[in-house]
Amino acid sequence: MISDLFMSAGEASGDLEAALLLDAIRAIRPAVTCAAIGSERVRAAGATITADSSDWASIGPISAFAKIPRLYLVMRRHDAMLRKDPPRVIVPIDFGAFNLRLAQQMRRSGYRGTIIYYFPPGAWLDDERQARAVSEVAIPLTGFARQRDFYARLGLRCEYFGHPLVSAIAPRAQQDPQWPDALSGAAGPGARIVVFPGSRAEEIDILGPRLASAAATLSARRLATFVVAAASARRARQIETLWPRVSGGMRPILAHGAQIQAAVRAADLAWTASGTAVLENSLREIPQIAFYAITPAQYRIAQKRIPQVLARPLTLPNLLLGRTIVPELLQDKFTPDALIEQTLAYVADDTKRRAQIDGDRELRAALGPPDTLQRIARFVVEAMDAAAR
């Protein structure tokens, strides 16, 4: 089954990073063979999918609990499969709840090849125990200089070339004057807003009603039109069901795959769930408002377990630059009224939008050189070559 490379991506951001890395590796070594735990993007990049992880991601330990039996069976199956036909290199990507355990299990099973942990977990938590656990079984390869420096303070190796999205996402060259024809159902007066509601089912359930309520209000006042970016076909079906129910009958205009890029080219503003999508939109230089919320029970757990994280900005561009360039509405502050207020302020003030774009450009410069992804790919190819000798 596998001769060169095995990747494991447990959620949408990891699936994107796996696909980008595989494309870059194939530019160097076209005949490389790859199998993967992943979803739509890494499959499209040419990987043979051994388990579909499109619905694995959860928010917090409560919702993750129900998925443990299924993930345990997947791990056992992959342990047997990878022992029978070991790849030259294994690349787990983020998703520490599963991938760190998979890497540990492979070492216990006697796998002696190279494991490169791409985007090791805990980039913002400074968890020494977790960092040492990763380093015991894999070569950590991070996209964040901060995490590299944390590992270095512990005396641990951590490879860093920059963030791969710098290589993969170009700034928007110019704004299209209207929504693309494929999304013409969104046409109308007012600002053009593209909504990124998250990639997890729970995110749609928690964030979707507030987004739909704000969108319905602005649409009714003829102040904005909307396209909703669906991270997958499953999320598209979920949004189609939820949106009209919580917005008084407003049907969402959905974008999926390449349509999302077309929508972004036309958008005046993005509403973006905090996560990798905010970083992507900053690199595109799209003005945006970030938001996030979890359930009250999950928030109480987070207050006890990671109070230091909740005390600082959560949105990646703000974390990386050490100041706020993207306004963020979090937890109780994320309400339809607050989102509407922020939106109208941004639409009315070109100075705000230009200041955010200036920050986006500073962020790009801080994230690494334009060939970051290619350098990461060469590192993985060199590991495969070393294993073949």
C-alpha positions in Angstrom: 0.0 0.0 0.0 2.6 2.6 1.1 6.2 2.9 0.1 7.1 6.6 0.6 4.8 8.7 2.8 1.9 8.4 5.2 0.1 11.5 6.5 -2.5 11.8 9.2 -4.8 14.9 9.3 -7.6 14.9 11.7 -9.4 18.2 10.8 -9.9 20.7 8.0 -6.8 22.8 8.7 -4.6 19.7 8.8 -6.2 18.4 5.6 -5.3 21.7 3.9 -1.7 21.6 5.2 -1.4 17.9 4.1 -2.6 18.7 0.6 -0.3 21.7 0.2 2.7 19.7 1.4 1.9 16.8 -0.8 1.6 19.1 -3.9 5.0 20.7 -3.0 6.6 17.2 -2.5 5.3 16.1 -5.9 6.8 19.2 -7.5 10.1 17.8 -6.4 9.4 14.1 -6.6 6.5 13.5 -9.0 6.3 9.7 -8.5 6.0 9.9 -4.7 3.3 7.6 -3.3 1.2 8.7 -0.3 -1.6 7.3 1.8 -3.4 9.4 4.3 -5.9 9.8 7.0 -7.7 12.9 5.7 -10.5 14.4 3.7 -11.4 16.1 0.5 -8.3 18.3 0.0 -5.6 15.7 0.5 -7.6 13.2 -1.5 -7.7 15.8 -4.4 -3.9 16.2 -4.0 -3.5 12.5 -4.9 -3.3 10.7 -1.6 -4.9 7.3 -1.1 -7.4 7.8 1.8 -7.2 5.1 4.4 -9.7 6.8 6.8 -12.0 9.8 6.2 -11.5 12.3 9.1 -13.9 14.9 7.9 -16.1 14.6 11.0 -13.5 13.9 13.6 -12.9 17.4 14.9 -14.6 18.3 18.2 -14.7 21.3 20.5 -13.5 20.4 23.9 -13.4 17.1 25.8 -17.1 16.7 26.3 -18.0 16.4 22.6 -14.8 14.4 21.9 -15.8 11.7 24.3 -18.4 10.1 22.0 -15.8 9.7 19.2 -13.2 7.9 21.3 -14.3 4.3 20.5 -14.3 4.9 16.7 -10.9 6.7 16.7 -9.5 3.8 18.8 -10.6 1.3 16.2 -9.0 3.5 13.5 -5.8 3.7 15.4 -5.6 -0.1 15.9 -6.3 -0.7 12.2 -3.6 1.8 11.1 -1.1 0.4 13.6 -1.5 -3.1 12.0 -1.5 -1.6 8.5 1.6 0.5 9.0 3.5 -2.3 10.7 2.7 -4.6 7.8 3.8 -2.1 5.2 5.9 0.6 6.9 6.3 3.9 5.0 9.6 5.7 4.7 8.2 8.7 6.5 5.1 9.3 8.7 3.8 12.9 8.9 1.1 13.5 11.5 -0.4 16.9 11.3 -1.7 18.7 14.5 -4.7 17.0 16.1 -2.7 15.8 19.0 -5.5 13.8 20.7 -5.2 11.2 17.9 -1.9 11.9 16.1 0.4 12.0 19.1 -1.0 8.7 20.3 -0.7 7.2 16.8 3.0 8.3 16.7 3.6 6.8 20.2 1.9 3.6 19.2 4.0 3.3 16.1 7.2 3.6 18.2 5.9 1.0 20.6 5.2 -1.3 17.7 8.8 -1.0 16.5 8.5 1.5 13.7 12.1 2.8 13.2 11.4 5.2 10.3 11.2 9.0 10.5 8.2 10.6 12.0 7.9 14.3 11.3 5.2 15.9 13.5 4.0 18.8 11.3 2.4 21.5 13.4 2.8 19.8 16.7 0.0 20.4 19.2 0.1 23.1 21.8 1.5 25.9 19.7 0.1 28.5 22.2 -0.1 26.5 25.4 3.6 26.2 26.4 3.0 22.7 27.7 6.4 21.2 28.6 5.0 17.6 29.1 3.4 17.6 25.7 6.5 19.1 24.0 8.6 16.4 25.5 6.1 13.7 24.5 6.2 14.9 20.9 10.0 15.0 20.9 10.4 11.5 22.2 8.7 10.0 19.1 9.0 12.5 16.3 10.9 15.5 14.8 8.6 18.5 15.5 8.2 20.8 12.5 6.3 23.9 13.4 4.9 26.8 11.4 5.3 29.3 14.3 8.6 30.8 15.5 7.1 31.1 19.0 6.8 27.3 19.3 10.3 26.8 18.0 11.6 29.1 20.7 9.6 27.3 23.4 11.1 23.9 22.4 14.6 25.5 22.3 14.2 26.8 25.9 13.5 23.2 26.9 16.6 22.0 25.0 14.5 20.2 22.4 14.8 20.1 18.6 12.1 21.8 16.6 12.4 22.5 12.9 11.1 25.8 11.6 11.1 27.2 8.1 8.2 29.7 8.3 4.5 29.2 7.8 3.6 27.3 4.7 0.5 29.4 3.9 2.9 32.3 3.1 3.8 30.3 0.0 0.3 29.0 -0.8 -1.9 32.1 -0.5 -1.2 35.3 -2.5 -2.8 38.7 -1.6 -5.9 39.6 -3.5 -4.7 41.5 -6.6 -7.8 43.5 -7.0 -11.4 43.3 -5.9 -14.0 42.0 -8.3 -16.9 44.4 -8.7 -19.7 41.9 -8.0 -20.4 38.4 -6.8 -19.4 35.8 -9.5 -22.2 34.5 -11.8 -22.2 31.1 -10.0 -23.2 33.0 -6.8 -25.6 35.5 -8.5 -28.3 34.6 -6.0 -26.5 36.7 -3.5 -26.6 39.8 -5.7 -28.2 42.9 -4.2 -27.4 46.3 -2.6 -25.0 46.9 0.2 -21.6 45.5 1.3 -20.6 42.1 0.0 -19.8 39.8 3.0 -18.4 36.3 2.8 -19.0 34.2 6.0 -16.6 31.6 7.2 -18.7 29.9 10.0 -16.1 27.1 10.9 -15.4 23.6 9.7 -16.7 21.6 12.7 -20.3 20.5 13.0 -20.4 22.0 16.5 -19.1 25.3 15.3 -22.0 25.5 12.8 -24.5 24.7 15.6 -23.0 27.2 18.1 -21.9 30.1 15.8 -24.4 29.6 13.0 -27.5 31.1 14.7 -25.8 34.3 15.6 -24.3 34.7 12.2 -27.6 34.0 10.5 -29.5 36.4 12.7 -27.0 39.2 12.0 -27.0 38.5 8.3 -30.8 38.5 8.2 -31.0 41.9 9.9 -28.4 43.5 7.5 -30.1 41.9 4.5 -33.5 43.1 5.5 -32.1 46.6 5.9 -30.5 46.2 2.4 -27.1 47.0 3.9 -25.3 43.8 2.9 -25.5 40.6 0.8 -23.9 37.3 1.9 -22.2 34.2 0.7 -21.5 31.5 3.2 -18.3 29.4 2.7 -18.9 25.7 3.4 -15.8 23.8 4.4 -17.1 20.5 3.1 -20.2 19.0 1.6 -21.3 17.9 5.0 -21.1 21.4 6.4 -22.9 22.7 3.4 -25.9 20.4 4.1 -25.8 21.4 7.8 -25.8 25.1 6.9 -28.6 24.7 4.4 -30.8 23.1 7.1 -29.9 25.4 10.0 -29.7 28.9 8.4 -33.4 29.3 7.3 -34.6 28.0 10.6 -32.7 30.5 12.7 -32.9 33.5 10.4 -36.6 33.7 9.7 -36.5 31.9 6.4 -33.4 33.5 4.8 -31.8 30.9 2.6 -28.0 30.9 2.4 -26.0 31.3 -0.8 -23.3 28.7 -0.3 -19.8 28.6 -1.8 -17.8 25.4 -1.8 -14.3 24.6 -3.2 -13.2 27.0 -5.9 -16.3 29.1 -5.5 -14.9 30.3 -2.1 -12.0 31.9 -3.8 -14.3 33.6 -6.3 -16.4 34.9 -3.4 -13.3 36.2 -1.6 -12.2 38.1 -4.7 -15.5 40.0 -4.6 -16.0 40.5 -0.9 -15.8 43.8 0.9 -15.5 42.1 4.2 -15.3 38.6 5.8 -16.8 37.3 8.9 -14.4 34.6 10.0 -14.5 32.0 12.7 -11.3 32.1 14.7 -8.8 29.6 13.5 -6.7 29.0 10.4 -9.3 30.6 8.2 -8.5 34.0 9.8 -4.8 33.6 8.9 -5.8 32.6 5.4 -7.9 35.7 5.0 -5.2 38.0 6.4 -2.8 36.6 3.8 -5.4 37.3 1.1 -5.6 40.9 2.6 -9.3 40.7 3.0 -10.7 43.0 5.8 -12.4 40.8 8.3 -14.0 40.5 11.7 -13.2 37.3 13.7 -15.5 35.6 16.2 -15.8 32.5 18.3 -17.8 30.9 21.1 -18.1 27.6 22.8 -20.9 26.3 25.1 -21.0 27.6 28.7 -20.0 24.2 30.0 -17.0 24.1 27.7 -16.0 27.6 28.6 -16.1 26.8 32.4 -13.8 23.9 31.7 -11.5 26.2 29.7 -11.4 28.7 32.5 -10.1 26.1 34.9 -7.7 24.4 32.5 -6.2 27.2 30.3 -7.0 30.5 32.0 -3.8 32.0 30.6 -5.1 31.4 27.0 -8.4 33.0 27.7 -6.7 36.1 29.1 -5.1 37.0 25.7 -6.3 37.4 22.1 -7.3 34.2 20.5 -7.1 35.1 16.8 -4.0 34.0 15.0 -2.9 37.3 13.4 -3.3 39.2 16.7 -1.4 36.5 18.6 1.4 36.5 16.0 1.9 40.2 15.9 1.3 40.8 19.6 -1.4 43.4 19.0 -4.9 43.5 17.6 -5.2 44.0 13.8 -8.4 41.9 13.4 -11.3 42.8 15.7 -12.4 39.7 17.5 -15.8 39.0 19.2 -15.4 36.1 21.7 -17.9 34.2 23.8 -20.5 36.5 25.4 -19.2 39.4 23.3 -20.1 37.6 20.1 -23.7 38.6 19.6 -25.7 39.5 16.5 -25.9 43.1 17.6 -22.1 43.4 18.2 -21.3 41.8 14.9 -23.7 44.2 13.1 -22.1 47.2 14.9 -18.6 46.1 14.0 -19.6 45.4 10.4 -21.2 48.8 9.9 -18.2 50.5 11.4 -15.8 48.7 9.0 -18.0 49.3 5.9 -18.2 53.0 6.7 -14.5 53.6 7.5 -12.0 53.0 4.8 -9.2 53.9 7.2 -10.1 50.9 9.4 -9.9 48.6 6.4 -6.6 50.0 5.2 -5.1 49.8 8.6 -6.0 46.1 8.8 -4.5 45.4 5.4 -1.3 47.2 6.5 -1.2 44.8 9.5 -1.8 41.9 7.1 1.3 42.8 5.1 3.3 43.1 8.3 2.0 39.6 9.3 3.1 38.1 6.0 6.6 39.4 6.4 6.8 38.0 9.9 5.6 34.5 8.9 8.6 33.6 6.7 10.0 33.7 3.2 7.9 33.0 0.1 9.5 29.6 -0.5 8.7 28.3 3.0 6.5 25.5 1.7 9.1 24.4 -0.8 11.7 24.3 1.9 9.5 22.1 4.1 8.8 19.8 1.2 12.6 19.4 0.6 13.1 18.6 4.3 10.5 15.7 4.0 11.9 14.5 0.7 15.4 14.4 2.2 14.0 12.3 5.1 12.4 9.9 2.6 15.7 9.6 0.7 17.6 9.0 3.9 15.2 6.2 4.8 15.7 4.6 1.4 19.5 4.3 1.8 
